[in-house]
Amino acid sequence: MEFCLHYFGPLKSNAGPIEKHQIRCQLHHQLKSICSSYPFLSSFEPDFNETRKQTEKPLFKEIDEKKYWFLICECLSTSVDLNLTLLVPHQTHAIVSGGDVDNRIKTLFDGLRIPQIENEIPNNDSFDYSEGMFCLLEDDKLINNIQIQMFQDHAPIDDKSCRVLIKVNTRINGAKWGNLNFI
């Protein structure tokens, strides 16, 4: 299954919890829409309706009473291939001015996954967790393959923000009853 996400904002190579959380916050509404509609809704309905069997792993994790939903996870034997298009506010051969590209991509990957521990959530977090936060990945190790294209943004809003188009191709790593909608 293919779908596309988009992010606009800073993409630092040395980002901390605040910057990574800002990525999650921006992607939340897009991922909530994807997870709450066909074909993925059937995977989430047992958790939304609180009818999931106790022997099955839920598609969320709670950290400090905050619920983080994830679409791609080990329990469903799913992973993703990502095709990233980055528009940066500087010449593409001047990657050093924005930080090294591999660490900037790692920042993005950390923003695509749920926090793993409490200190990955900023202290000044003001997100409304009443319905939880939707993230793409349970863990960024579920990224199977990446392709990256980088272009100069010739109409940048500012000198720090990147535009990132994230094409997601879901994969199943083993047939399971709960992952058939990922094909």
TIVO-563778 format. One record per residue (C-alpha): residue number from 1; x, z, y. Coordinates in steps of 0.25 Angstrom, whole numbers, m for minus. Last residue first. Layout:
% residues N
<i=NUM, u=X, w=Z, v=Y>
...
//
This chain:
% residues 183
<i=183, u=m3, w=2, v=m21>
<i=182, u=m4, w=16, v=m14>
<i=181, u=m19, w=17, v=m19>
<i=180, u=m14, w=19, v=m33>
<i=179, u=m7, w=32, v=m30>
<i=178, u=m16, w=43, v=m35>
<i=177, u=m17, w=38, v=m49>
<i=176, u=m3, w=37, v=m51>
<i=175, u=6, w=25, v=m53>
<i=174, u=21, w=27, v=m50>
<i=173, u=29, w=24, v=m38>
<i=172, u=18, w=19, v=m29>
<i=171, u=22, w=13, v=m16>
<i=170, u=16, w=13, v=m2>
<i=169, u=21, w=3, v=8>
<i=168, u=22, w=8, v=22>
<i=167, u=25, w=0, v=34>
<i=166, u=30, w=9, v=45>
<i=165, u=31, w=3, v=59>
<i=164, u=40, w=11, v=68>
<i=163, u=40, w=11, v=83>
<i=162, u=52, w=19, v=89>
<i=161, u=52, w=28, v=100>
<i=160, u=64, w=33, v=108>
<i=159, u=66, w=23, v=120>
<i=158, u=52, w=23, v=124>
<i=157, u=39, w=15, v=122>
<i=156, u=47, w=3, v=116>
<i=155, u=43, w=m11, v=119>
<i=154, u=55, w=m19, v=113>
<i=153, u=55, w=m10, v=101>
<i=152, u=68, w=m14, v=94>
<i=151, u=67, w=m18, v=79>
<i=150, u=70, w=m10, v=67>
<i=149, u=66, w=m14, v=53>
<i=148, u=66, w=m4, v=41>
<i=147, u=63, w=m6, v=26>
<i=146, u=61, w=6, v=18>
<i=145, u=59, w=9, v=3>
<i=144, u=54, w=20, v=m6>
<i=143, u=50, w=31, v=4>
<i=142, u=45, w=42, v=m4>
<i=141, u=57, w=50, v=m1>
<i=140, u=51, w=52, v=13>
<i=139, u=42, w=63, v=7>
<i=138, u=27, w=65, v=7>
<i=137, u=26, w=52, v=14>
<i=136, u=16, w=46, v=24>
<i=135, u=12, w=58, v=32>
<i=134, u=m2, w=63, v=36>
<i=133, u=m3, w=76, v=43>
<i=132, u=m14, w=86, v=40>
<i=131, u=m29, w=86, v=43>
<i=130, u=m29, w=98, v=52>
<i=129, u=m14, w=96, v=54>
<i=128, u=m15, w=94, v=69>
<i=127, u=0, w=91, v=73>
<i=126, u=6, w=100, v=83>
<i=125, u=19, w=102, v=77>
<i=124, u=28, w=111, v=86>
<i=123, u=36, w=117, v=75>
<i=122, u=39, w=103, v=70>
<i=121, u=36, w=101, v=55>
<i=120, u=49, w=97, v=47>
<i=119, u=51, w=113, v=46>
<i=118, u=40, w=114, v=37>
<i=117, u=46, w=106, v=25>
<i=116, u=43, w=92, v=20>
<i=115, u=36, w=86, v=32>
<i=114, u=28, w=74, v=27>
<i=113, u=34, w=61, v=27>
<i=112, u=34, w=49, v=37>
<i=111, u=41, w=57, v=48>
<i=110, u=53, w=60, v=38>
<i=109, u=53, w=45, v=36>
<i=108, u=53, w=42, v=51>
<i=107, u=65, w=52, v=53>
<i=106, u=72, w=45, v=41>
<i=105, u=70, w=32, v=48>
<i=104, u=77, w=37, v=61>
<i=103, u=88, w=43, v=52>
<i=102, u=90, w=29, v=46>
<i=101, u=90, w=22, v=59>
<i=100, u=101, w=30, v=66>
<i=99, u=97, w=35, v=79>
<i=98, u=89, w=28, v=91>
<i=97, u=102, w=23, v=98>
<i=96, u=109, w=21, v=85>
<i=95, u=99, w=10, v=81>
<i=94, u=104, w=1, v=92>
<i=93, u=104, w=m11, v=84>
<i=92, u=89, w=m10, v=85>
<i=91, u=89, w=m11, v=100>
<i=90, u=81, w=1, v=105>
<i=89, u=67, w=6, v=106>
<i=88, u=65, w=5, v=91>
<i=87, u=54, w=m3, v=83>
<i=86, u=55, w=1, v=69>
<i=85, u=49, w=m6, v=57>
<i=84, u=48, w=2, v=44>
<i=83, u=45, w=m3, v=31>
<i=82, u=42, w=8, v=21>
<i=81, u=41, w=9, v=6>
<i=80, u=33, w=20, v=1>
<i=79, u=31, w=30, v=m10>
<i=78, u=21, w=34, v=m20>
<i=77, u=21, w=42, v=m33>
<i=76, u=8, w=50, v=m29>
<i=75, u=14, w=63, v=m30>
<i=74, u=27, w=58, v=m24>
<i=73, u=20, w=55, v=m10>
<i=72, u=16, w=45, v=0>
<i=71, u=3, w=48, v=8>
<i=70, u=7, w=62, v=13>
<i=69, u=m2, w=72, v=20>
<i=68, u=5, w=84, v=27>
<i=67, u=m4, w=97, v=29>
<i=66, u=1, w=107, v=38>
<i=65, u=0, w=122, v=34>
<i=64, u=15, w=124, v=35>
<i=63, u=18, w=112, v=26>
<i=62, u=6, w=106, v=18>
<i=61, u=9, w=94, v=9>
<i=60, u=m1, w=83, v=7>
<i=59, u=m5, w=73, v=m3>
<i=58, u=m9, w=83, v=m13>
<i=57, u=m2, w=85, v=m27>
<i=56, u=m12, w=84, v=m39>
<i=55, u=m13, w=96, v=m48>
<i=54, u=m22, w=103, v=m39>
<i=53, u=m32, w=91, v=m39>
<i=52, u=m35, w=85, v=m26>
<i=51, u=m49, w=88, v=m21>
<i=50, u=m46, w=93, v=m7>
<i=49, u=m54, w=82, v=0>
<i=48, u=m42, w=77, v=8>
<i=47, u=m32, w=80, v=m3>
<i=46, u=m41, w=72, v=m14>
<i=45, u=m43, w=61, v=m4>
<i=44, u=m29, w=58, v=m1>
<i=43, u=m25, w=48, v=m12>
<i=42, u=m39, w=42, v=m10>
<i=41, u=m36, w=40, v=5>
<i=40, u=m24, w=31, v=2>
<i=39, u=m31, w=18, v=0>
<i=38, u=m39, w=19, v=9>
<i=37, u=m39, w=29, v=20>
<i=36, u=m35, w=43, v=24>
<i=35, u=m21, w=41, v=20>
<i=34, u=m19, w=29, v=29>
<i=33, u=m26, w=35, v=41>
<i=32, u=m19, w=48, v=39>
<i=31, u=m6, w=40, v=39>
<i=30, u=m8, w=33, v=52>
<i=29, u=m13, w=46, v=59>
<i=28, u=m1, w=54, v=54>
<i=27, u=10, w=44, v=58>
<i=26, u=12, w=49, v=72>
<i=25, u=12, w=64, v=67>
<i=24, u=22, w=61, v=56>
<i=23, u=31, w=54, v=66>
<i=22, u=30, w=66, v=76>
<i=21, u=33, w=75, v=64>
<i=20, u=46, w=67, v=62>
<i=19, u=50, w=69, v=77>
<i=18, u=47, w=84, v=77>
<i=17, u=54, w=87, v=63>
<i=16, u=67, w=81, v=68>
<i=15, u=72, w=67, v=71>
<i=14, u=87, w=64, v=70>
<i=13, u=85, w=49, v=69>
<i=12, u=74, w=49, v=79>
<i=11, u=62, w=40, v=78>
<i=10, u=54, w=42, v=91>
<i=9, u=40, w=37, v=91>
<i=8, u=30, w=26, v=86>
<i=7, u=26, w=26, v=71>
<i=6, u=18, w=16, v=63>
<i=5, u=12, w=16, v=49>
<i=4, u=9, w=4, v=41>
<i=3, u=2, w=2, v=27>
<i=2, u=5, w=m4, v=14>
<i=1, u=0, w=0, v=0>
//
